[in-house]
Amino acid sequence: MDRDVYDRMAQHDATHWWYVSRRRILSGLIADKIKPAKGARILEIGCGTGHNFEMLGAFGHVDAIEIDEGARALAQERLGRSILTAPLPELTGIADGSYDMIALLDVLEHIGDDLASLTHIKRKLKPGGKILLTVPANPWMWSAHDVAHHHHRRYTKSGFAQVAQKAGLKIELLNHFNSLLFPVAAVARIIGKAMGKKTSDDQMPSPAINRILTGIFGFERHLVGHVPMPAGVSLVAILS
């Protein structure tokens, strides 16, 4: 990602509506669908600034990987111990059969070889282990935001399913989310393209707008994994 993207993440990841609401949704999915055993070993690949550690740590012992030096330094402060640097797709140095759950949250789209990445990640799971994964959806929504974040792709639901299955993974859940705000996001992307917008979409809104968006997106914790979502800005999957 561009350096300023990491800087904004570090500045706003505790309060920005997208980060706050996504953590609530994913926490609900882990509790309701994955149900890690007490003392589960959890690995977050591409942890960024470490803003998911508290959420993931409620379910077990968290290890993490981050290859960006600046983000890794902040993540290490938050975790209180070293962050690993094993990059995808190989994850060199991570022992096979080590983790009960591996989280890959808006990371796979940054990797050139997504099939090899999922294949290697599968090997790191303990028997019965699960992968929790999110990716951006809808290739037609490609914009300056994706360029600034160094994305290789956005996924269709069927396209992601094909890659996961080729990697030998079973799909236990695959659904859209960030659906309630999807119409607004879709219009914004279309207008942005028409106007030649060159900036990312991760700016911090005003406090009032931030509260409203947090409430709308956060409400999806009651829907995702329980109600089919026909469209959304992102996809969430549980794989085994």
Order of alpha helices (4+ residues) and beta strands (2+ residues): alpha-alpha-beta-alpha-beta-alpha-beta-alpha-beta-alpha-alpha-beta-alpha-alpha-beta
